[in-house]
């Protein structure tokens, strides 16, 4: 288990650092400057460390241990982050047994935490933060080695190992991470994500965002795996406009509405030319066209947020879509604003 820390507690210089700065300034008049290149040997046998190499696509962050950036002690970004981190895919979900050792009750700062070991839904809102270089390469609570460039996270009570969908309320971005560590142990913070997950969620530079954490249950994981394995047939369109009247007495029987596939990484949707390019929300999948129409009618009051509602036939299924949206983040925000009372968990797809 990583040490409980407050990433944002250290915002000023401590006494030891201030004394070191004063001594350095006092010596500047007589001591020649040392080369600033990386791994340059000094007479004392030490080395001068070059500034952190910044990938131009990454936020400019103060180096770890610089005393700036609000990091805890020597935490912060790595010296040489890999390229193309924004393209790192979400964690590869799979159903696996929970660790007996990592899911026992434990005590931190006098508070007892009891990890979840059942299959009940879990959803939580609060501050999401990230942890990096200080813990990179160290063993996590799961026994795995922490890699700040993978899609993982620490949570006080979610099962180890398990998976969670994290949505940034500020940016609208969404990722799936593997829970393999414990923390944070702070009243207002709900999850510590990896450096890469924070980058993709949009709060790497700021240090934190308000997020929603939703546990992926075994049934959710099965649905994601089934969706990824399913062939992508070329669908035909059943032309239904938002003003199409609903058959009198139609009963809403969404056979899949309460078991909808959860929002996953963007799935390519083979769409016909009559649909505009963009991002869409899949809002239902039905075996009968009249049930799909009833589902469309039930969601008509939310059309302002969901966009144009239409039904696409793919094989024996009739899929209800809303959109298009200009970005995946915009589609995710629309999905997050859909009332839970509808019982629908939209999927973000891309044409």
N, C-alpha and C positions, 0 to 999 in steps of 0.2 A: 504494500500500500504506500503510495507516495505521501510525502510529508504534507500535512495540512498547512496551506499558506494563504495569505491574502495578497493577491497579485497587485492590488492597487494601494497598498499601505505605504510603500516606500516611494514617496514623491519628492523628498528633499535629501540633501547630503547629511550623513551622520557625522558625529564628531571626529571619528577616525579618518574619514574621507576628507573632511575639511582641513585637518592638520596636515594630511599628505599633500593637499593642494598648496597650502601655505609654504611648506618646505620646498616644494617644487618651484614655486615662484621665487623663493629666496635664492635658489641655486641657479636661476636662469642667467644671471650676470656673469658667471664664471664657468659654467658647464657647457660644453659644445653640444649642439643638438644631435641626437642620434638618428640614423636613417629610419624612415617610417615604413619601409617595405616589410613584407611578411617574413618571419623566421630569420631575421638578420641577427647574427651572433653579436653579443655585446661583450666588453671586457669582463664583466661579472659572470658571464656564462648564461645570462638571461636572454630573452627575445622580445623584440618590439612587435606588437601585433598590428597588422594593417586594419583599416576600417572594414566593416562588413561589406562584402560585395553585394550590390543591390541589383537584382534582376529588374530591368526597366518596367516590366509588367507587374511587379509587386509594389505594395505601398512602401514608401521610404520610412524605415523604422530606426530608432536609435539602437546601437549595438548592445547586446547583452552585457551587463556589468558596467555600462557607461555611466550609471547614476541618473540617466534620463529615461523617459518613456513610461514611468510608473510601474516598471517591472519589480518583482520581488527579488531583491539581492541580485544574483547573477542570471536570473531567468530572462527570456527574451528570444529573439530570432536567432537562427543558426548563422554561421559565417558564410556558408556557401549553399543556399537552398537550391534544390534541383530545378531544372527548367520545366516549364509547362505544368506547373502545379494546378492551375485552374482546370486542366483537363483530366485530373485524377478522378476516376469513377467513384461512385458511392461504394460503401462497404458491400462486399459480396455476401448476401444473406444466406443463411442455411440454418436448419433446425439441428441443434446439438444439445447434449445434456448439460445441465448447469453444474458448475464446480461445487463440490461439497465443501471444500476448504474455504473458498472465496465467498460463500454465501451464509456464513455464520454471523450471528449478532456480534457487534464490536463497539467499542467505546472510544470516542475522540473528544477531548476537551470536556470530559464529564458527561457527554451526551451519548446515549445508546442508540445505535442505528441497527435496524433489523431489515436485512435485504429481502426483497420480494422473491418468493419461490413458487407462487401460484400462477394461474393463467388469467388473472383478472385484468381488464383494461386499465391503463395508467396514462394520464395526461396531466401535464404540469406547465405552469407559466412562471417565468421569472428571468433573472439575469443570467445570460450565458457568457462565459469567459473562455480564455484559451491558455494552455501551458505549453512550454517549448523547450529551449535548450537545457535548462537546469535539470530536466527529467529525461531528456533524450538519451536513449541507450540504457536506461535503468529498468529494472524489473517492475512490472505492474502487479496489481493485486491478483490478476489472473495467472501470473507466472510468465506471461509473454513480455517481451522486451518492448518498451515504449518507443515508437517511431513517430516523431512529430509530423512527418510528411505523409502518413497514412490517415485513413478516415476512421479515427477512433475517438473515444471520449471516456471521461471519468464521471461517475454518478454515485451518490451516497448509497442508494438502495436498489436500483434496477439490477436484475440478475446478471451474474457474470458466468459465462458470456451471454450476451443478448444483443439486440439491435434496437435502435430508436430513430425515429424521424425527428429532425430538429428543423424548425422553421423560424427564421428571423422575422419578427414583426416589423422591424424598421426597414429592411431591404426587400422582404418578400421571398428571399431565396430559401431553398430547402435542400437538406442533405439527409442521407442515411449513414449512421455511424455504428461502429461496433463498440459496445460497452465492455471494456476490459480492465477498468481501474476504478478506484474509489476516490471520492472527493467531488466537488469542493465542500469544505466544512465551514460554511459561512451562511448566515441567516438569509441573506437576500440572493445568493447565487445558487442556481439549480443544476448547472452542468459545466464542466470544463472540457472543451473540445480540443482537438489537435490543431496545430498551426495551419495545416491545409484545410481542415474543415472550417476554421474561422475565416480563412481567405475566401472560400467559396460562399460562406454565409454573409460576407461583406463587413465583418467587424474586426479584421486583423489590425488595422491601423488604430481604430478607436479603442480597442481592447475589450469591449463588451457590447452586447445588444440585448434587448428584450426578446426572448425566444419562447417558443412552445415546444415542449418535449413530449413526444407520444411514443409509447412502447409499441413495438411490432410483436404481436402475438404469433404463436406457431401457425395459426390459420392465415394470418396476413402474409407470413413468409411463404407458405405453400402457394398462396395466390400470386405472389410476385414471381416465384419460380415457374409457375404454370404459364403466366403471361409471357415470360421471356422465352419459354420453350415452344409456345404455340406458333404455328405458321401464320404469316401475315397475308391473308387473302386480299385480293383487290376487290373492294366493296362497290356495290351499286347504291345509288341514292334514292331514297323514297322522299319525294318532294313534299315537305311539310313546312309551312310558314308559321310564324308565331300567331297568326290570326286564324289558323285552321280550326273550325269548330270541333268540339269534342262530342262524340256520340252520347246522346242522352242516356243517363243511367250507367255509364261506364264505371267500372269499379277498378280502382288502382290496385294492381297486384304485381308489384315489381319483384319478380322472382329472384332478382339478385341484389335488390337495393340495400338490404341490410348486410350483404356479404360482398360489397363492392371491393374491387381491387384497390388497395391504398395508393396514394400518390407516390410514384416511384420516380427514378431518374427518367428524363424525357424519353418517351417511346416513339419511334418513327411511325407515323400513320400513313399508309398508302391511301391517299384520298383522290377522288375523281376531280377532273378539271373544274367542275362546277363549284367546288369549295375553294375559298381564297386561301392563300398560304398564311401560315401563322400557327399559333398555339391554341389548343382546344382543351376543354374539360369533357371527359367521358363521364356521363351522369347516370348511366344505367345500361344494362344489357338484358334483353328480353327475348323470349322464344316466340312471342306473338306480336304482330304489328299493333294491334289495338291496345295491348298493355303498354307498349312503348309510347303510343299517343296519349294514353292516360297519364303516364309519367311526365310527358312533356307538358300536359295541361296543369298538372299539380305544381310544376316548377315555373309556370308562367308568371306568377307574382314576383319572381326573382329575376325576370328577364333583363331588367336594367343592369344588374350586376353580372349576369351570366352570358350576356350577348344573345345572338340569334340562336334559337333552339331548333335543332333539326335531327332527323333520324337517318342513320346509314345502315343499310342491310349488308351483312357480311356472312355468307353462308346461311345457316339457319337462325342466326341471331340478328336482332334489331337493336342497334346501339344509339343511345341518345347523347348528343353532343351540344355543348354550348361554346360560343366564341364567334369569331377568332379573337385572340389577344396578341398584342404586339411582342410580348416576351414571356418567357416561362415564369418569371417573377410575378408579372401581372396576373397570369392565370392562377398561380399559387395563391395570390392574395384573394382572388375571387373565390377560390375553393375554401379558403380559411373563413371567409365571411358568410358562407352558406350555413344557415342555422342547423345545429345538430338535430333539431326536431324532425328534419326531413329524413333522417336515417341514411343519408347518402354520403359516401366517401369518394369524391371525384378522383379521376386519374388525369394527370396532365400528359397530353400527347402533342406531337408536332407533325404538321403536314410538310 
